[in-house]
Amino acid sequence: MKYLADSPYLLYLITFAVSLAVAFVATPLMRLIAVKFDILDHPHTNIKTHRTPTPYLGGVAIWLGWTASLFAIRFFTHFPTGTLNSLRGMLWGSVAIIGLGLIDDILPKGMGFKNKFLFQFIAALGLFLFNIQIHFISPYIAALVLSTIWVVGITNSFNIIDIMDGLSSGIAVVASLAFLFIALPTEQIYVNFSAAALAGGCLGFMPYNFSKKYKIFMGDTGSLMIGFILAAISMGTSYTKINDAGLLAPLLILAIPIYDTILVMIIRLRKGKSPFLGSKDHFALRLEAMGFSRKRILVVTYSASAALALGAFLITRLPLAWSIGILALIVAAALKVSHKLTKIEMK
């Protein structure tokens, strides 16, 4: 016990492994429950990208892995009071988001975006009670407003991007590991454990998401929960030890879901449509329309996500001039990609 407590890196590895194992075992069980109670995603609209009814509830398995690993690791170390408080805040908030996702997945027509936003805002405000917020902004009311908008925005961005097997969950793995490595070794410990646990839970789910025989979706339950946890994690790390440009690191780590959300909303508004209604304007589906296979889309997306995570790491470690150069290259690349993507006509 003492050896483990003195070896934080080993503890993070154990947290990752326990979460992966629990999610891997729990996912097929959740699939059986979903099939038994007809909790299925029926492709009843033309914006669906699958052709046969598919079980939901994969997100519950990810959450079980995340939660179980954090409880298990509690027996190997003594969390500081602040860490325990933050983990409790994330746990209670994630329970609220899981409940929201379950209701939305089970109801035939979902909850509607207004009700979903209301629940998300309440869960986001709840994080403040546990001191999980943006800390470099004042006065307090400004920090409250911007933190809440950030949490709700990131929560929904992972829901919006969940339109292809392995897309949202794979990006979540990369993002979780990025926050873990940037936070090491002396940042808020809850960030490290939560990030390691989330990465393991998503990886434990993904083989079934890709499977033809045992396919299962994470549903809104999973995508909303993943976004919520990552948003909370992102506010627990300091990025400005070298320069203030490091504050943009979370935007780079979470750039792909943020980018897809903004892209889809702009395109929908240009068409005179509500930005809150579904459509096939996502970047991944545009790449598919260009002739990319889904496997290639995932490879490109994972690679881009990893490159952006590396950029985020570098701007927290390099001088300001180098950081500005990296950010400029990323912005230029994003503009070029956007120009090509918006030229594609989607049916």
PyMOL commands that set and color helices and strands:
alter all, ss='L'
color gray80, all
select helices_A, chain A and resi 2-5+8-36+58-73+81-106+113-128+140-160+167-183+189-210+219-234+244-253+255-270+283-289+294-315+320-341
alter helices_A, ss='H'
color red, helices_A
select strands_A, chain A and resi 40-41+54-55
alter strands_A, ss='S'
color yellow, strands_A
deselect
rebuild
show_as cartoon
